[in-house]
Amino acid sequence: MLKSARVRPAVLVVSAVGALALLLTACSAADSGGNGSGNKPAPTVTVTGSGSGSSSSSAATSTAPAKPTKKVHIKLLNADGSVFGIGMPEIAYFSRKIHSGAALQKATTVTVNGKPAKGAWYFERSAAYKGYPVEGHFRLQHYWPAHSKIFIKIPAKGLSAGGNMVYDDSLTSSWSTGASHIATVDDSSHTLTLTVNGHKEGTYPVSLGASNTPTKRGTKVIMEKGASICMSGPGYDECGIQWTQRLTYDGEYLHSAPWNVSNIDNGVDSSNVCTNLLPSDAEKLYHILRIGDVVTYPNANGPAMQLGSGYGDWNVPWSTWLTGGFAHTDA
């Protein structure tokens, strides 16, 4: 049952992004917490007339007012120097509803440990950051390599965003990945299995969403850690939930659930969409996992995870990703 909602993103590159609001509607109830003018030469219009058996011609110029250029500003979420999990996309917010991402896609370059790599943008309408109606995510075809340095160059200033829009800033982004952490949550065995750099670290019992409050299936990415939240559902109304790790905008978390130990131990799905963990397991996983780490739900009982549900990038096939989504990049 939802009480209220507001979330701070954990990392920022530019000053105003700290206002990013994440809306909760499920398990969680409350949080504490250019250039390029676009001017064209005026057309020359020649007028020719005839009358009384003779002809004459005259030429005149007509200056059409130039369509004003609309500037598009870009803000990045990923903070320089940060360390993320291998599933973390580069996230950008755009101050206008851009019509095309083709020029931005062509200009953007990425290196992994100094070597060129192929990445691509995908755009969607977004309400995540006020005044920035489009959100773009940039990623590789597969997860970033572990323990790598990522450098993304976005020389956007002066480039077309479609129509009479141009970008007014250029940016770079420099961050790293940590170890490869992939958690797989199996609803048939009611367990979370964690692998670290390809090796099994451990298996932990869980309780997922009840039939009327199911957990989304698909691949999710940890978006935020440590939010102080309140949760309520059948038989409980708790605040100060510990060891929280957000997975979706609408309130799915990995978290400690001391009130639900019996159902966790006995493999009963009874949560309000979240992944309930024993307190000691939730604490351990909190200290291992980081923002950007991957948590997969191959057979959860809920709807499919979408890109707009959170950092759901890895649920979009690469062939679809290469189209650019809302602002096509294949034009």
HELIX and SHEET records of a PDB file:
HELIX    1   1 SER A   15  ALA A   19  5                                   5    
HELIX    2   2 ALA A  102  ALA A  107  1                                   6    
HELIX    3   3 PRO A  258  ASN A  260  5                                   3    
HELIX    4   4 VAL A  261  ASP A  265  1                                   5    
HELIX    5   5 PRO A  279  ILE A  288  1                                  10    
HELIX    6   6 LEU A  307  SER A  309  5                                   3    
HELIX    7   7 ASP A  313  ASN A  315  5                                   3    
HELIX    8   8 TRP A  318  TRP A  321  1                                   4    
SHEET    1   A 3 ALA A  30  ASP A  31  0                                        
SHEET    2   A 3 ILE A 229  GLY A 233 -1                                        
SHEET    3   A 3 TYR A 236  CYS A 239 -1                                        
SHEET    1   B 2 THR A  44  GLY A  51  0                                        
SHEET    2   B 2 SER A  54  THR A  61 -1                                        
SHEET    1   C 3 LYS A  70  VAL A  72  0                                        
SHEET    2   C 3 MET A 165  TYR A 167  1                                        
SHEET    3   C 3 SER A 160  GLY A 162 -1                                        
SHEET    1   D 4 ILE A  74  LEU A  76  0                                        
SHEET    2   D 4 GLU A  90  PHE A  94 -1                                        
SHEET    3   D 4 TYR A 132  LEU A 140 -1                                        
SHEET    4   D 4 GLY A 119  TYR A 129 -1                                        
SHEET    1   E 5 VAL A  83  PHE A  84  0                                        
SHEET    2   E 5 LEU A 171  THR A 177  1                                        
SHEET    3   E 5 LYS A 149  ILE A 154 -1                                        
SHEET    4   E 5 THR A 109  VAL A 112 -1                                        
SHEET    5   E 5 LYS A 115  ALA A 117 -1                                        
SHEET    1   F 9 GLY A 218  VAL A 221  0                                        
SHEET    2   F 9 VAL A 294  TYR A 297 -1                                        
SHEET    3   F 9 HIS A 181  ASP A 186  1                                        
SHEET    4   F 9 THR A 191  VAL A 196 -1                                        
SHEET    5   F 9 HIS A 199  SER A 207 -1                                        
SHEET    6   F 9 THR A 275  LEU A 277 -1                                        
SHEET    7   F 9 TYR A 253  SER A 256  1                                        
SHEET    8   F 9 GLN A 245  ARG A 246 -1                                        
SHEET    9   F 9 GLU A 224  LYS A 225 -1                                        
END                                                                             
